[in-house]
Amino acid sequence: MAKGGKAVQADAKIDISEKENKEKAELLEKVGSKSAKAKKKQAPKKQIKKKATTKKTNTTKPNSKTKSDTKKSSKKNSQSKKTVSKQKTLKDKSALSSKLLKWYNKEQRELPWRAKPGVAPNPYHVWLSEIMLQQTVVKTVIPYFNKFISLWPKITDLGKASDEDVRRAWAGLGYYTRAENLHKCARLICDEYEGNFPIFAEELETLPGVGPYTAAAIAAIAFDETATPVDGNIERVVARQFAVEDPLPGVKKKLKQLATTLTPPRRAGDFAQAQMDLGATICTPKNPSCLLCPISSSCEGYHLGIENTLPKRASKKPKPTRYGSAFFALREDGAVLLHQRPPGGLLGNMQEIPSSEWTENKEEAENMLKSPPLKGDWWTVPGIVKHTFTHFHLELKVFRIIPGEEAEFTLFADAERCKWVNRDKLADEALPSVMRKIIQHALNS
């Protein structure tokens, strides 16, 4: 039997839904009263004056108001308006999910992995797209998703594929450990789950390459479980809805808690995708289109006029720069020397133009120029190849040689992991983007 089957009775699920709604209402009330409590604590204490021993003549007219009285009255009215406004936004939040789902029914984006209305989602498509979308934008992912589905229509097909074929299909998408974990996960689903994904987020999270967000997304979108995935788009929508001014990434946990209060007990997957679509098309990072937003009436950030500043982010540390060398060898017969990188680590098991280590020490990098993979006369290709990874910038000097067919490998070559590939076939190799930059730079100079 496949693991992870549904075992929740209908009446039990209704009780759980009612309990969830009660808990959400209580949390929303806490959020609504938080700012009022904070103001009460910060209010200055009035000084108590002792009664004078002699009576002073009251020169103020009975029906006139002092400036102090006017200020107190104005402040009281202002606070009253804020309280009414706060109560209104809290009331609107209770209807937020139905408003957003109604908008989603009409405005949802057409994406190749998204099921058509009335059609059950394909868990394989949902999982594959979510893995590809990790730290990668939709526009970039679409052609890769279509390529994978064309090559491997079912997860059982992907599970039978070779490691090299998967790396080739993934090449250029970046974050290559995702490709390895994707393949491991496909094999695990085939071997231990008979080709069926587990349903619940807790079990999904135990799969290779599946973290808390991805597990919640698969559970909600593929199986309509009441789970709350929170990606960058949803973080932005929630931060503006609740006017959360604490900066990311420290406030992620709070935003997750607040997002959970908005998730409806039914259509949780559609609701998550509706927030994603809203963030991608209307509640954008800059200049959001609030007048077109279906849930602006409950958005505290919008009512305060600070929506364009949210979510705030802590200042980032500058990325370091690493330096190295790449050695481009092109024989007269058109063959290019490639080297397979070691397993694990950055670009693990991917093909590369033979390169030195990448170091932040520029002087050390200069010394590595003496470690080419082939014996012969190398010359410097003018210019520098620059590339940026998540945590650092990279600058590479490129060296080139036209070796004879009998050219000897040096001790630095790791010859067992080297191979010659015709330049016309390079597009079929599992070459990361930075390596394709090196090839283009070497050939065009």
C-alpha positions in Angstrom: 0.0 0.0 0.0 1.1 3.6 -0.6 1.9 5.7 2.4 0.1 8.9 3.3 -3.6 8.1 2.5 -6.4 10.3 3.8 -7.9 9.0 7.1 -9.9 12.0 8.4 -13.6 11.6 8.8 -16.0 14.3 7.5 -17.5 15.1 10.9 -14.1 15.3 12.6 -12.9 17.7 9.9 -15.9 20.0 10.5 -15.1 20.1 14.2 -11.4 20.9 13.4 -12.5 23.7 11.0 -14.8 25.2 13.7 -11.9 25.1 16.2 -9.5 26.7 13.6 -12.0 29.5 12.9 -12.4 30.2 16.6 -8.6 30.2 17.1 -8.1 32.5 14.1 -10.8 34.9 15.4 -9.0 35.0 18.8 -5.6 35.7 17.2 -7.1 38.5 15.0 -8.6 40.1 18.1 -5.2 40.0 19.7 -3.5 41.6 16.7 -6.2 44.3 16.6 -5.8 45.2 20.3 -2.0 45.1 20.3 -1.4 48.6 19.1 -4.1 50.0 21.5 -2.4 48.3 24.5 1.0 49.5 23.4 -0.3 53.1 23.3 -1.9 52.7 26.7 1.4 51.5 28.2 3.3 54.5 26.7 0.8 57.1 27.8 2.4 59.6 30.3 1.0 59.5 33.9 -0.8 62.7 35.0 0.7 64.5 38.0 -1.7 64.8 40.9 -1.7 68.3 42.3 -2.5 69.1 45.9 -5.5 71.3 46.7 -4.6 74.9 47.5 -5.3 76.1 51.0 -6.9 79.3 49.6 -9.6 79.4 47.0 -8.8 81.0 43.6 -11.3 83.0 41.7 -12.6 81.1 38.6 -12.1 83.6 35.8 -13.0 81.1 33.0 -16.5 81.4 31.5 -18.8 78.5 32.3 -19.5 77.5 28.7 -16.0 78.2 27.2 -13.3 75.6 26.5 -9.6 76.0 27.1 -6.9 75.1 24.6 -6.1 72.1 26.7 -9.7 70.9 26.6 -9.7 71.4 22.8 -6.5 69.3 22.3 -7.9 66.5 24.6 -11.1 66.5 22.6 -9.3 66.4 19.3 -7.0 63.6 20.5 -10.0 61.6 21.8 -11.8 61.9 18.5 -8.7 60.9 16.6 -8.2 57.8 18.7 -11.9 57.0 18.3 -11.6 57.1 14.5 -8.5 54.9 14.6 -10.4 52.4 16.8 -13.4 52.4 14.4 -11.0 52.0 11.5 -9.2 49.1 13.2 -12.5 47.4 14.0 -13.5 47.8 10.3 -10.3 46.2 9.0 -10.6 43.3 11.4 -14.2 42.7 10.3 -13.1 42.9 6.7 -10.3 40.3 7.3 -13.0 37.7 8.3 -14.3 38.0 4.7 -10.9 38.3 3.1 -10.6 34.7 1.9 -13.9 34.7 0.1 -13.1 38.0 -1.6 -9.7 36.8 -2.7 -11.0 33.5 -3.9 -13.8 35.2 -5.9 -11.1 37.4 -7.5 -8.9 34.3 -8.2 -11.8 32.5 -10.0 -11.7 35.2 -12.6 -8.1 36.5 -12.7 -5.9 33.4 -12.0 -2.8 33.1 -14.2 -2.6 30.3 -16.7 0.5 28.2 -15.8 1.5 24.9 -17.3 1.6 23.1 -13.9 -1.7 24.6 -12.7 -4.9 22.5 -13.0 -7.8 23.9 -15.0 -11.0 24.8 -13.0 -12.8 21.6 -12.2 -9.8 19.4 -12.8 -8.0 17.7 -9.9 -4.4 18.9 -9.6 -1.6 16.5 -10.6 0.7 16.1 -7.5 3.7 15.3 -9.8 3.2 18.7 -11.6 2.7 20.6 -8.4 5.9 19.0 -6.8 8.0 19.5 -9.9 7.0 23.2 -10.3 7.5 24.0 -6.6 11.1 22.5 -6.6 11.9 24.5 -9.7 10.4 27.7 -8.4 12.6 27.7 -5.3 14.6 31.0 -5.7 13.7 31.1 -9.4 11.0 33.3 -11.1 8.0 31.8 -13.0 9.2 33.1 -16.4 12.5 31.2 -16.1 10.8 28.0 -14.8 8.1 27.6 -17.5 10.4 26.2 -20.4 12.3 23.9 -17.9 9.0 22.5 -16.6 7.7 21.9 -20.1 11.0 20.2 -21.0 10.9 17.8 -18.0 7.2 16.9 -18.6 8.0 16.2 -22.2 11.0 14.0 -21.3 9.4 12.3 -18.3 5.5 12.6 -18.4 5.1 10.7 -15.1 7.2 10.6 -11.9 7.9 6.9 -12.6 9.6 8.0 -15.8 11.7 10.5 -14.0 12.6 7.9 -11.4 14.0 5.7 -14.1 16.1 8.4 -15.8 19.9 8.5 -15.5 21.6 11.1 -13.3 23.4 12.6 -16.3 20.1 13.0 -18.3 18.5 14.9 -15.3 21.6 17.1 -14.9 21.5 17.9 -18.7 17.8 18.8 -18.6 18.4 21.0 -15.5 21.5 22.8 -16.8 21.1 26.6 -16.7 18.4 26.6 -14.1 20.8 27.0 -11.2 21.0 25.8 -7.6 22.0 22.4 -8.8 21.5 20.5 -5.6 17.8 20.9 -6.4 18.3 18.6 -9.4 20.0 15.9 -7.3 17.4 16.0 -4.6 14.6 16.1 -7.3 15.9 12.8 -8.7 16.4 11.2 -5.3 12.9 12.2 -4.4 11.4 10.7 -7.6 13.2 7.4 -6.9 12.0 7.4 -3.3 8.4 8.0 -4.3 8.6 5.2 -6.8 10.3 2.7 -4.6 8.7 3.3 -1.2 5.3 5.0 -2.1 4.4 3.1 -5.2 4.5 6.3 -7.3 2.1 8.2 -5.0 2.9 11.3 -3.0 2.0 11.4 0.7 -0.8 13.8 1.4 0.1 15.6 4.6 2.8 18.3 5.0 4.5 16.6 7.9 5.3 13.5 5.8 6.1 15.5 2.7 8.7 17.4 4.6 10.7 14.2 5.1 11.3 13.8 1.3 14.6 14.9 -0.2 14.7 18.6 -1.2 11.3 19.3 0.4 11.3 21.9 3.2 8.5 23.4 5.2 7.3 25.8 2.5 7.4 23.2 -0.3 5.6 20.6 1.9 2.8 23.1 2.8 2.5 24.1 -0.9 2.1 20.5 -2.1 -0.3 19.6 0.7 -2.5 22.6 0.0 -2.4 22.8 -3.8 -2.3 19.1 -4.7 -4.4 17.7 -1.9 -6.5 20.7 -0.6 -5.2 20.1 2.9 -5.5 23.1 5.3 -1.8 24.1 5.1 -0.3 27.6 4.7 2.7 28.0 2.4 4.4 31.4 2.6 6.6 32.5 -0.2 7.9 36.0 -1.0 4.6 37.1 -2.6 2.6 35.9 0.3 5.0 37.5 2.8 4.4 40.8 1.0 0.6 40.5 1.0 0.5 39.6 4.7 3.0 42.3 5.8 0.8 44.9 4.1 -2.5 43.5 5.3 -1.4 43.7 8.9 1.0 46.7 8.6 3.9 44.6 9.9 6.9 47.0 10.1 9.5 44.6 11.6 12.1 43.8 8.9 12.7 40.6 7.1 14.2 38.0 7.6 13.7 38.2 11.3 9.9 38.6 11.0 9.3 35.5 8.9 7.9 33.5 11.8 5.4 36.3 12.7 4.2 36.6 9.1 3.7 32.8 8.9 1.5 33.0 12.0 -0.5 35.8 10.6 -0.9 34.1 7.2 -2.2 31.0 9.0 -5.1 33.1 10.5 -6.2 34.0 6.9 -6.1 30.5 5.5 -9.7 29.1 5.0 -10.5 25.5 6.0 -11.5 24.7 2.4 -9.8 25.6 -0.9 -6.5 26.3 1.0 -4.5 25.6 -2.2 -6.5 28.0 -4.3 -6.2 30.6 -1.6 -2.4 30.2 -1.5 -2.2 30.5 -5.3 -4.5 33.5 -5.2 -2.1 35.3 -2.8 0.8 34.4 -5.0 -1.0 35.7 -8.1 -2.1 38.9 -6.2 1.6 39.5 -5.2 2.8 38.9 -8.7 0.3 41.1 -10.5 -1.2 43.7 -8.1 0.5 43.7 -4.7 3.9 44.1 -6.4 7.1 45.1 -4.6 7.1 48.6 -6.0 4.0 50.8 -6.8 1.3 48.2 -6.0 -2.0 48.8 -7.8 -4.1 49.2 -4.6 -7.1 50.6 -6.4 -7.4 47.3 -8.3 -6.9 45.1 -5.2 -9.9 43.0 -4.1 -8.8 43.1 -0.4 -7.6 46.7 0.0 -10.5 47.4 2.3 -8.9 45.3 5.0 -5.3 46.3 4.3 -3.9 48.2 7.2 -0.8 49.2 5.3 -2.9 50.8 2.6 -5.1 52.7 5.0 -1.9 54.0 6.8 -0.3 54.9 3.4 2.8 52.8 4.1 2.1 49.9 1.7 4.9 50.9 -0.6 7.5 50.6 2.2 6.4 47.0 3.3 7.8 44.5 3.9 10.9 46.2 5.3 14.2 44.4 5.0 17.3 44.4 7.2 20.4 45.8 5.4 22.3 43.1 3.7 26.0 42.5 4.1 28.0 43.1 0.9 28.8 39.9 -1.0 32.5 38.9 -1.1 34.3 38.5 -4.5 36.2 35.3 -5.3 38.8 34.9 -8.1 40.0 32.1 -10.2 41.1 30.9 -13.7 39.4 28.8 -16.4 41.3 26.9 -19.1 39.6 26.6 -22.5 41.1 23.9 -24.7 39.8 23.7 -28.3 41.4 21.2 -30.6 41.7 21.6 -34.4 39.0 18.9 -34.9 36.5 21.0 -32.9 36.6 19.1 -29.6 36.5 21.0 -26.3 37.9 19.7 -23.1 35.3 19.4 -20.3 35.8 18.3 -16.7 33.1 16.9 -14.3 33.2 18.7 -11.0 33.3 16.6 -7.8 30.0 15.5 -6.2 28.5 17.7 -3.5 29.1 21.4 -3.0 28.5 24.1 -5.5 27.8 22.9 -9.0 28.4 19.3 -7.8 28.8 16.7 -10.6 28.1 19.3 -13.3 30.4 19.7 -16.3 32.8 22.6 -16.4 35.6 24.2 -18.4 38.6 23.0 -16.3 39.1 25.6 -13.6 41.2 26.5 -10.6 39.8 26.8 -7.1 37.9 30.0 -6.4 39.4 32.0 -3.6 38.8 35.4 -2.0 42.6 35.9 -1.9 43.5 37.6 -5.2 47.3 36.9 -4.9 46.5 33.2 -4.3 44.3 33.2 -7.4 47.2 34.5 -9.5 49.4 31.6 -8.4 46.8 29.2 -9.6 47.3 30.4 -13.2 50.2 27.9 -13.2 47.9 24.9 -12.9 46.4 24.2 -16.4 45.0 20.8 -17.2 47.1 20.3 -20.4 50.8 20.8 -21.2 51.4 23.4 -23.9 51.5 27.1 -24.6 48.5 28.9 -23.1 47.6 32.5 -23.8 45.4 34.9 -22.0 42.0 35.8 -23.4 41.4 39.5 -22.9 38.8 40.6 -20.4 37.2 39.0 -17.3 34.2 36.7 -17.0 32.0 37.9 -14.1 29.2 35.9 -12.5 27.1 36.3 -9.3 26.0 33.4 -7.1 23.7 33.7 -4.1 26.5 34.4 -1.6 29.4 35.8 -3.6 30.6 37.4 -6.9 33.0 35.5 -9.1 35.7 36.9 -11.4 37.6 34.5 -13.7 40.5 35.0 -16.0 40.3 32.8 -19.1 43.2 31.0 -20.8 43.1 29.3 -24.1 45.1 26.7 -26.0 44.9 24.8 -29.3 46.4 21.4 -28.3 47.4 18.6 -30.6 45.5 15.3 -30.5 48.3 13.8 -28.4 48.4 16.6 -25.8 49.3 15.3 -22.4 47.3 16.0 -19.2 49.1 17.6 -16.2 48.8 16.5 -12.6 46.2 19.2 -12.1 43.8 17.8 -14.7 42.0 15.0 -12.7 42.1 13.2 -16.1 39.6 10.4 -15.1 36.9 13.1 -14.9 37.8 14.8 -18.2 36.4 14.2 -21.7 36.5 15.8 -25.1 33.2 17.0 -26.6 32.6 18.4 -30.0 31.8 22.1 -29.8 28.5 21.5 -31.7 27.4 19.2 -29.0 28.1 21.5 -26.0 24.5 22.6 -25.8 23.6 19.0 -24.8 26.0 18.9 -21.9 25.1 19.7 -18.2 27.0 23.0 -18.3 26.0 25.6 -15.7 25.4 29.2 -16.8 28.8 30.4 -15.7 30.5 27.8 -17.8 28.5 28.8 -20.9 29.7 32.4 -20.2 33.3 31.1 -20.2 32.8 29.3 -23.5 31.2 32.3 -25.2 33.9 34.6 -23.9 36.7 32.3 -25.2 35.2 31.8 -28.6 34.3 35.4 -29.2 37.6 36.9 -28.2 
